[in-house]
Amino acid sequence: MLLSIRLINSARLGISLISAVVLTLGLAACGGDSSPSGDAADGEAAAGSDLSGAIAIDGSSTVFPITEAMAEEFQKANPDVKITVGVSGTGGGFKKFCAGETDISDASRPIKKSEIEICEKAGIEYVELPVAYDAISVVAHPDNDFAACLTVEELNKIWGPESEIDNWNQVRDDFPDQKLSLYGPGTDSGTFDYFTDAINGEEGASRSDFTASEDDNVIVNGVSNDEGAMGYFGLAYYEENQGKLKAVEVDDEDDSNGEGCVPPSTETVDDTTYQPLARPIFIYVKKEAIARPELKEFVDFYLATDSKELVSEVGYIPMAEEIYTAVQDRFENEQTGSVFAGKSTVGVKLKEVLGKE
């Protein structure tokens, strides 16, 4: 059932994922009683079936599929709780969150120092919660039969702020004489921030002459319709569109483990071989809003062990049990602030970071 919902939502995203649009997720959208995650829906959420109220969420297009799935399942047992999920990018989501316009902010990177300061000035306290892992996927047109693997150095050569490369044969001598077109997330995207940090060595450092969008489906369509194209976005969008796209493997030549060419996948994130483009993704919850029963129950459901099935179903990688336990404790104790304090998460190990608290 969730698969059919995801297919409908994929088509809907292509039209409506712009910063001014908020998607209202209602019980009617789900239809029927069957669900692949029935244990989660009948467990945590059923206990709050008398709940009512509204929850406003905005932010990352990468985290959107997880939050959308969680909201749909939660509303099956709690139809009087109306959850809206907007997609204005991680940066756009934090702008709304720090302005007090939303209760939860989806984020594909930790909150920046500048955003921390804005929230502090506005008196907005928050609890930072990692919810899953993602693998930023570099993709090309499916007919591209030469760029099976690119090194981090080659990706930097293409995407670096000084790059003027516009032909594949400038990347590697044995590549064909073919125009190279680039598609990627906009500057409000946490995926843009992480990719530029991991590949170019500085967050936000990137060439600007590429087709940018906060809507990952624009990137999917751009790359799938252009034989010379390359783009990047979260793993879920690649897995949903494998028939239209080809994943480019990444070779981190500086990796002491010497793994060579590694594809983006659940397995390569789990075994830590997909470097440096594997990353944690987050939700940020306004502390003041936790006092509202409907929001508290929703976040408990989001972090519940049974709900990990939903993370996998929409194409992301669940965290280890011990990390979920640490995150649940963090929420239960309403532990505010960021463990990253605006620092890079490239190569970060959540177990180590959360264990220091």
C-alpha positions in Angstrom: 0.0 0.0 0.0 2.8 2.4 0.9 4.4 1.8 -2.5 1.3 3.0 -4.3 1.2 6.1 -2.1 4.9 6.7 -2.9 4.2 6.5 -6.6 1.4 8.9 -6.4 3.4 11.3 -4.3 6.4 11.1 -6.8 4.1 12.4 -9.5 2.7 15.0 -7.2 6.2 16.1 -6.2 7.1 16.9 -9.8 4.4 19.6 -9.8 4.2 20.9 -6.3 7.6 20.7 -4.5 8.3 24.4 -4.3 9.1 26.4 -1.2 5.7 28.1 -1.1 3.7 24.8 -1.2 2.8 22.7 1.8 1.4 19.2 1.3 -1.4 18.2 3.6 -1.3 14.6 4.4 -4.7 13.2 5.2 -6.1 9.9 6.2 -8.1 9.7 3.0 -4.9 9.7 0.9 -4.0 6.3 2.4 -7.2 4.4 1.7 -7.9 0.9 2.9 -6.7 -0.8 6.1 -3.7 -2.8 5.0 -0.2 -1.5 5.5 3.3 -2.9 5.2 4.1 -1.3 8.6 1.0 -2.4 10.5 3.0 -3.2 13.6 4.1 0.5 13.8 0.7 1.9 13.0 -1.1 -0.4 15.4 1.5 0.0 18.1 2.8 3.4 19.0 0.2 5.5 17.2 -2.9 3.5 18.1 -2.4 4.4 21.8 -3.0 8.1 20.9 -6.2 7.5 18.8 -8.1 10.2 20.7 -5.5 12.9 19.8 -6.3 16.0 17.9 -4.4 19.1 16.7 -2.1 20.2 13.9 1.6 19.8 13.3 3.6 21.9 10.9 6.7 20.5 9.3 9.0 22.0 6.6 12.5 21.6 5.3 14.7 19.1 3.4 13.5 17.3 0.3 15.8 14.5 1.2 14.1 13.9 4.6 10.6 14.5 3.1 9.9 10.9 2.0 10.6 9.6 5.6 8.5 12.3 7.3 5.7 11.9 4.7 5.6 8.2 5.3 5.6 8.7 9.1 2.8 11.2 8.9 0.6 9.0 6.7 1.0 6.1 9.1 0.5 8.1 12.2 -2.7 9.7 10.8 -4.3 6.3 10.1 -4.6 5.8 13.8 -5.0 9.5 14.6 -7.2 11.0 11.9 -7.9 14.2 14.0 -4.2 15.1 13.9 -3.5 17.1 10.7 0.1 17.1 9.7 1.4 19.3 6.9 4.8 18.7 5.4 6.4 21.4 3.3 9.6 21.2 1.1 11.6 24.4 1.0 15.1 22.8 1.5 17.0 22.4 4.7 18.0 26.1 4.8 14.5 27.3 3.9 13.1 25.0 6.5 15.4 26.4 9.2 14.3 30.0 8.2 10.7 29.1 9.0 11.6 27.1 12.1 13.6 29.8 13.6 10.8 32.3 12.8 8.4 30.1 14.8 6.4 29.1 11.8 6.9 25.3 12.2 7.1 22.7 14.9 9.5 20.4 13.2 12.3 21.1 10.7 13.5 18.3 8.3 17.2 18.7 7.7 19.8 16.8 5.6 22.6 18.4 7.5 23.1 19.8 11.1 21.9 23.3 11.9 24.6 25.9 11.0 26.1 28.4 13.4 24.3 31.3 11.7 21.0 29.5 12.0 21.7 28.6 15.7 22.2 32.4 16.3 18.9 33.3 14.6 17.0 30.7 16.6 18.6 31.9 19.8 17.7 35.5 19.1 14.1 34.4 18.5 14.0 32.3 21.7 13.5 29.1 19.8 14.9 26.1 21.6 15.1 22.8 19.8 16.0 19.1 20.2 18.2 17.7 17.4 17.3 14.1 16.4 19.2 12.0 13.9 16.6 9.7 12.2 18.4 7.8 9.4 21.4 7.5 7.1 21.5 8.6 3.5 23.9 8.1 0.6 24.2 11.1 -1.7 24.0 9.5 -5.1 25.8 10.7 -8.2 23.8 9.9 -11.2 24.1 10.0 -15.0 21.9 9.2 -18.0 21.2 5.4 -18.3 22.8 5.4 -21.8 26.1 6.7 -20.4 28.3 3.6 -20.8 31.7 5.2 -19.9 31.4 7.0 -16.5 30.8 3.9 -14.4 33.0 5.2 -11.6 34.5 8.6 -10.8 37.1 9.5 -8.2 36.5 12.2 -5.6 39.3 14.2 -7.4 37.4 13.9 -10.7 34.1 15.0 -9.0 36.0 18.0 -7.5 37.4 18.7 -11.0 33.8 18.9 -12.3 32.0 20.6 -9.4 34.7 22.8 -7.9 34.1 26.6 -7.8 36.7 27.3 -10.5 35.7 24.5 -12.8 34.9 25.4 -16.4 34.6 21.8 -17.6 31.7 21.4 -20.1 32.7 18.2 -21.9 33.2 14.7 -20.7 36.6 14.4 -22.4 37.9 17.1 -20.1 37.2 14.8 -17.2 39.2 11.9 -18.5 41.0 11.5 -21.8 39.3 8.3 -22.8 35.8 9.7 -22.2 34.0 10.7 -25.4 33.7 14.2 -26.9 30.2 14.9 -25.4 28.7 17.9 -23.8 28.5 17.7 -20.0 25.4 19.2 -18.4 25.1 19.5 -14.6 22.0 19.3 -12.4 22.1 19.6 -8.6 20.3 20.9 -5.5 19.9 24.6 -4.9 21.9 26.5 -2.3 19.1 26.2 0.3 19.6 22.4 0.2 21.4 20.5 2.9 22.5 18.1 0.2 24.2 20.9 -1.6 26.0 21.9 1.6 27.1 18.3 2.4 28.2 17.5 -1.2 30.3 20.6 -1.5 31.9 20.0 1.8 32.7 16.4 1.1 33.8 16.9 -2.5 35.1 20.4 -2.7 36.4 20.7 0.8 34.3 23.7 1.8 30.6 23.9 2.4 28.9 26.0 -0.3 32.0 26.0 -2.5 30.7 25.1 -6.0 30.5 26.2 -9.6 27.3 28.1 -10.1 26.6 27.3 -13.8 24.4 24.2 -13.3 20.7 23.7 -13.3 19.7 24.0 -9.6 16.5 23.1 -7.9 15.2 22.4 -4.4 12.9 19.8 -6.0 14.9 16.6 -6.6 12.4 15.4 -9.2 13.6 18.4 -11.4 17.1 16.9 -11.2 15.7 13.4 -12.0 13.9 14.7 -15.1 16.9 16.8 -16.2 19.4 13.9 -16.0 17.1 11.3 -17.4 16.3 13.4 -20.5 19.9 14.5 -21.3 22.4 11.9 -22.4 25.4 14.0 -21.4 24.0 14.9 -17.9 25.2 14.3 -14.4 23.4 15.2 -11.1 23.3 14.3 -7.4 20.7 13.9 -4.7 19.6 11.5 -1.9 19.5 7.7 -2.3 15.7 7.5 -2.2 15.3 9.5 -5.3 17.8 7.3 -7.2 16.1 4.1 -6.0 12.7 5.4 -7.1 14.0 6.2 -10.5 16.5 3.4 -11.3 14.9 2.8 -14.7 15.6 6.4 -15.7 19.1 6.8 -14.2 22.4 5.2 -13.7 24.3 5.4 -10.4 27.9 6.5 -10.7 30.2 4.6 -8.3 32.6 6.7 -6.2 36.3 6.0 -5.6 37.6 7.8 -2.5 41.3 7.6 -3.4 42.3 9.1 0.0 40.4 6.4 1.9 43.0 4.4 3.8 40.9 1.3 3.4 41.3 1.4 -0.4 37.8 0.2 -1.2 38.0 1.4 -4.8 34.8 2.1 -6.7 31.7 1.8 -4.5 28.0 2.2 -5.4 25.5 4.1 -3.2 23.4 1.5 -1.4 22.1 0.5 2.0 24.8 -2.1 2.2 27.7 0.3 1.4 26.4 2.8 4.0 26.0 0.1 6.6 29.6 -1.2 6.1 31.0 2.4 5.9 32.6 1.8 2.5 30.6 4.5 0.6 32.8 7.5 1.4 32.7 10.4 1.7 29.0 10.8 0.6 27.3 8.8 3.3 25.7 11.0 6.0 23.2 11.2 8.8 19.9 13.1 8.3 17.8 14.8 11.0 14.6 16.3 12.3 14.7 19.3 14.7 11.8 19.6 17.2 10.8 22.8 18.8 11.1 22.3 22.6 8.0 24.4 23.4 5.9 22.2 21.1 6.8 19.0 22.9 4.3 19.8 25.6 1.5 19.2 23.0 0.4 15.6 23.2 -0.1 15.2 19.5 3.4 16.3 18.7 5.0 14.3 21.5 3.1 11.1 20.3 4.1 11.8 16.7 7.8 12.1 17.4 7.7 9.0 19.7 6.2 7.2 16.8 8.8 8.6 14.4 11.6 7.3 16.6 10.0 3.9 17.5 11.8 0.7 16.6 8.9 -0.6 14.6 8.9 2.6 12.5 12.4 1.7 11.1 10.5 -0.4 8.5 9.2 2.9 7.0 12.7 4.3 6.8 13.8 1.3 4.7 10.6 1.3 2.5 11.2 4.8 1.3 14.8 4.1 0.4 16.9 5.2 3.4 19.1 3.4 5.9 17.9 2.8 9.5 20.3 3.5 12.3 21.7 0.9 14.7 19.5 0.0 17.8 22.0 1.7 20.2 21.8 4.9 18.2 18.0 4.9 18.2 18.1 4.3 22.0 20.4 7.3 22.4 18.2 9.5 20.2 15.0 8.4 22.0 16.7 9.3 25.3 17.7 12.7 23.9 14.1 13.4 23.0 12.6 12.1 26.2 15.0 14.3 28.2 14.3 17.3 25.9 18.0 17.8 25.5 18.4 21.0 23.5 21.0 22.3 21.2 23.2 20.7 18.5 26.0 18.1 19.2 27.6 19.3 16.0 27.6 23.1 16.8 27.8 24.0 13.2 30.7 21.6 12.4 31.0 19.3 9.4 29.4 15.8 9.5 31.6 14.4 6.8 32.9 11.0 8.1 31.1 11.5 11.4 30.1 8.4 13.5 26.9 9.1 15.3 27.7 6.5 18.0 30.8 8.4 19.0 29.2 11.8 18.8 26.1 10.9 20.8 28.2 8.9 23.3 30.1 12.0 24.3 27.0 13.7 25.8 
